[in-house]
Amino acid sequence: MTSPRIKAVIPAAGLGTRFLPATKAMPKEMLPVVDKPAIQYVVEEAVGAGIDDILIILGRNKNNISNHFDSVPELENTLRGKGDHEKLARVQASTELADIHFVRQGEPKGLGHAVLRAKNHVGDATFAVLLGDDLIDERDPLLTTMIAENARTGLTVIALMEVDPEHIHLYGVAEVEPTDNPDVVRVKGLVEKPKREDAPSNYAVIGRYVLTPQVFDILARTAPGKGGEIQLTDALQELAVTDGVLGVVFHGRRYDTGDKVDYIKAIVQLASDREDLGPALRPWLQEFAAQL
């Protein structure tokens, strides 16, 4: 599959305060999930959807991210000299994934502002946005479905997931109506992190978007909203009213690596499913669980 007109944008400028002190000097997106940094899974997801041009939005002290996707000749030569071709291939994999670009956000003015920083790179074209701390299991494709839905309709497409009403205040939430496809809904409105009693549904916006370029003009005039930040949700609300927005309802495995418990779950789940780690890990997990 190829999507030559689609570029991907990965905002990765957040401070990662929930993981302090680990993130004092290391970007939260570089925290390892088994043996790869979280952001590499996100880049691999974009590549798996046919995208080969990726822009990562960086904040201060995030140089580790760009370093990870750059070549390291000294390390590669050492591994080559030792004949350790397996590790050499793993090191080179991140460098060869895609054509990866970087731009700084500057002031941390919110997700909407980070997306706006991609305008010069994206141009007047539809593009995908993947949040750097939201992992979608590669066995449960989502982005490919969203790109196909955009190609079919020409509309902005966002990813939605049903969540427990107790947790709805943590998300942007969509007011929806059904379409002929049970896994696609029409988004009538959006609200950022509502109280449970004010939420229009339990359909939460998760960190995948396929956006039409009209979003840039809206973001450029969007005033700071909740938290004093420029909210992407506010721009999507306007698009829902004017142009139309669709939601693809995701039923698969998702890991919020910005949350400590979900981060641990991601490591355990992905490691236990791997052929090289699972056979040793799963029996220990059963023994450990039996002691609780």
C-alpha positions in Angstrom: 0.0 0.0 0.0 1.3 3.5 -0.8 -0.2 6.9 0.1 2.0 9.4 -1.8 -0.2 12.4 -0.9 -0.3 11.6 2.8 2.4 12.8 5.2 2.4 12.1 8.9 2.9 14.5 11.8 3.9 13.3 15.2 3.7 15.9 18.0 6.3 15.0 20.6 6.9 18.3 22.5 5.2 17.5 25.8 7.1 17.7 29.1 6.1 14.2 30.3 5.6 15.4 33.9 3.7 12.2 34.9 7.0 10.3 34.5 9.3 12.6 36.5 12.1 12.1 37.4 12.7 9.7 34.5 11.7 12.4 32.0 13.9 15.1 33.6 16.5 14.5 31.0 14.8 11.9 28.7 11.8 12.6 26.5 8.8 10.6 27.5 8.5 9.4 23.9 12.0 7.8 24.3 11.0 5.6 27.3 11.5 2.0 26.2 8.6 -0.3 25.5 10.4 -3.6 25.8 13.4 -2.8 23.6 12.3 0.1 21.4 11.4 3.6 22.4 7.6 4.3 22.3 7.9 6.8 19.5 9.5 4.2 17.2 6.3 2.1 17.4 4.3 5.2 16.3 6.6 5.8 13.3 6.4 2.1 12.4 2.6 2.4 12.4 2.7 5.3 10.0 5.1 3.4 7.7 2.8 0.4 7.9 0.0 2.6 6.6 2.0 3.5 3.5 3.4 6.8 4.8 7.1 7.5 4.1 7.3 11.2 4.9 7.1 12.0 8.7 7.5 15.3 10.6 8.1 15.1 14.3 7.3 18.2 16.3 9.9 18.6 19.1 10.2 20.7 22.2 13.2 21.7 24.3 15.6 19.0 25.3 14.2 16.5 22.9 17.3 16.0 20.8 17.4 12.3 21.9 14.5 11.7 19.5 16.2 13.0 16.4 19.4 11.2 17.5 17.5 7.9 17.6 16.4 8.2 14.0 19.8 9.2 12.8 22.7 6.9 11.9 25.4 6.1 14.5 28.5 5.1 12.4 30.7 4.3 15.4 28.1 1.9 16.9 27.3 0.4 13.5 31.0 -0.2 12.7 31.6 -1.8 16.1 28.7 -4.2 15.6 29.7 -4.9 12.0 33.3 -5.7 13.2 32.0 -8.1 15.8 29.8 -9.8 13.2 26.7 -9.0 15.2 24.5 -8.6 12.3 21.2 -9.1 14.2 21.8 -6.1 16.5 23.2 -4.1 13.6 20.0 -4.6 11.7 17.9 -3.5 14.7 20.1 -0.3 15.1 19.8 0.5 11.4 16.0 -0.2 11.2 15.1 3.1 12.9 17.3 5.1 10.5 15.8 3.5 7.4 12.2 3.5 8.4 11.2 6.7 6.5 12.1 10.2 5.5 11.9 11.8 8.9 12.0 15.6 9.5 12.0 17.6 12.7 10.7 21.1 13.7 10.6 22.7 17.1 7.3 23.9 18.5 8.9 26.7 20.4 6.4 27.7 23.1 4.3 24.9 24.5 0.9 26.3 23.5 -0.9 23.0 23.1 -1.7 20.2 20.6 -3.4 22.6 18.2 -0.4 24.9 18.1 1.9 21.9 17.5 -0.2 20.7 14.6 -0.1 24.3 13.2 3.7 24.2 13.2 3.4 21.4 10.5 1.8 23.7 7.9 4.9 24.6 5.9 5.9 21.0 5.7 2.5 19.5 4.9 1.3 22.3 2.5 -2.2 22.2 1.0 -2.8 18.5 1.5 -4.5 16.0 3.7 -2.2 14.6 6.4 -2.2 12.2 9.4 -1.5 13.1 13.0 -0.3 10.4 15.4 0.3 11.3 19.0 3.7 10.2 20.2 2.6 8.5 23.5 -0.5 6.7 22.0 0.4 3.2 20.8 -1.9 1.1 18.6 -1.1 -2.6 18.4 0.1 -3.4 14.9 -2.2 -6.4 14.9 -5.2 -4.1 15.1 -5.0 -1.7 12.1 -6.5 1.7 12.5 -4.7 4.3 10.4 -5.2 2.4 7.2 -8.9 2.4 7.8 -8.9 6.1 8.5 -6.9 7.0 5.4 -9.3 4.9 3.3 -12.3 6.6 4.8 -10.8 10.0 4.0 -10.0 8.9 0.4 -13.6 7.8 0.0 -15.3 10.9 1.4 -12.7 13.7 1.4 -13.6 14.5 5.0 -11.5 14.8 8.2 -11.4 11.5 10.1 -10.7 11.0 13.8 -10.3 7.9 15.8 -12.8 7.2 18.6 -12.9 4.5 21.3 -15.6 3.7 23.8 -14.3 4.3 27.3 -15.7 3.9 30.8 -17.8 6.9 31.8 -15.7 7.2 34.9 -12.7 8.1 32.8 -14.4 10.3 30.2 -13.1 13.5 31.8 -9.6 12.6 30.6 -10.5 12.8 26.9 -11.9 14.9 24.2 -15.4 13.5 23.7 -17.5 13.3 20.5 -21.3 13.7 20.0 -22.0 11.2 17.2 -24.7 9.9 15.0 -24.6 6.5 13.2 -23.9 5.9 9.5 -24.5 2.9 7.3 -21.2 1.5 8.6 -21.4 0.4 12.2 -17.7 1.2 12.7 -18.0 4.7 11.3 -20.0 7.6 12.9 -20.6 11.1 11.9 -19.2 13.6 14.5 -21.7 16.3 15.3 -19.7 18.0 18.0 -16.7 17.7 20.3 -16.0 18.9 23.9 -12.6 18.8 25.6 -12.4 16.8 28.9 -16.0 17.3 30.0 -17.4 16.3 33.4 -19.1 12.9 33.3 -22.5 14.5 33.5 -21.8 16.9 30.6 -20.3 14.3 28.2 -22.4 13.9 25.1 -21.3 10.2 24.8 -18.7 7.7 25.9 -16.8 8.0 22.6 -13.4 9.4 23.4 -11.0 10.9 20.8 -7.8 8.9 20.8 -4.5 10.0 19.3 -5.0 9.4 15.6 -6.4 11.9 13.1 -6.5 12.3 9.3 -6.9 16.0 8.8 -7.8 18.1 5.7 -5.7 21.2 5.2 -8.6 23.5 6.2 -7.6 22.8 9.8 -4.6 25.1 9.5 -6.7 28.2 8.8 -9.0 27.4 11.7 -6.1 26.7 14.1 -4.4 30.0 13.1 -7.4 31.9 14.5 -8.3 29.6 17.3 -8.0 31.3 20.7 -6.5 29.4 23.7 -9.1 27.2 25.2 -9.1 24.7 28.1 -5.8 24.9 30.1 -4.8 28.1 28.3 -3.7 26.1 25.2 -4.8 26.0 21.6 -6.9 22.9 21.5 -7.1 20.8 18.3 -10.5 19.7 19.6 -11.8 23.3 19.2 -10.7 23.3 15.5 -12.3 19.9 15.0 -15.5 21.2 16.5 -15.6 23.9 13.8 -14.8 21.5 11.1 -17.6 19.2 12.3 -20.1 22.0 11.9 -18.8 23.4 8.6 -17.3 20.6 6.5 -18.1 17.4 8.4 -16.0 15.0 10.4 -16.2 11.3 10.6 -15.1 9.0 13.4 -13.7 5.5 13.0 -14.6 3.5 16.1 -11.6 1.5 17.2 -12.1 -1.9 19.0 -8.5 -3.0 19.2 -5.6 -2.8 21.6 -4.3 0.7 22.5 -1.7 1.7 25.1 -1.4 5.2 26.6 2.3 5.3 27.3 1.8 8.7 28.9 0.1 6.9 31.8 2.2 4.9 34.2 -0.2 1.9 34.6 -0.9 1.7 30.8 2.8 2.0 30.1 3.5 -1.0 32.3 0.6 -2.9 30.7 2.0 -2.2 27.2 5.4 -3.6 28.2 3.9 -6.7 29.7 1.4 -7.3 26.9 3.9 -6.8 24.0 6.7 -8.7 25.7 4.5 -11.7 26.6 3.2 -11.9 23.0 6.8 -12.0 21.5 8.2 -15.4 20.4 11.6 -14.6 21.9 10.3 -13.4 25.3 6.9 -14.8 25.8 7.8 -18.5 26.6 9.9 -17.4 29.5 7.8 -14.5 30.7 4.3 -16.0 30.6 4.9 -18.8 33.2 6.4 -16.2 35.5 3.4 -13.9 35.1 1.1 -16.7 36.0 3.1 -17.5 39.1 3.2 -13.9 40.1 -0.5 -13.4 39.6 -1.2 -16.5 41.7 0.5 -14.8 44.6 -1.6 -11.7 44.5 
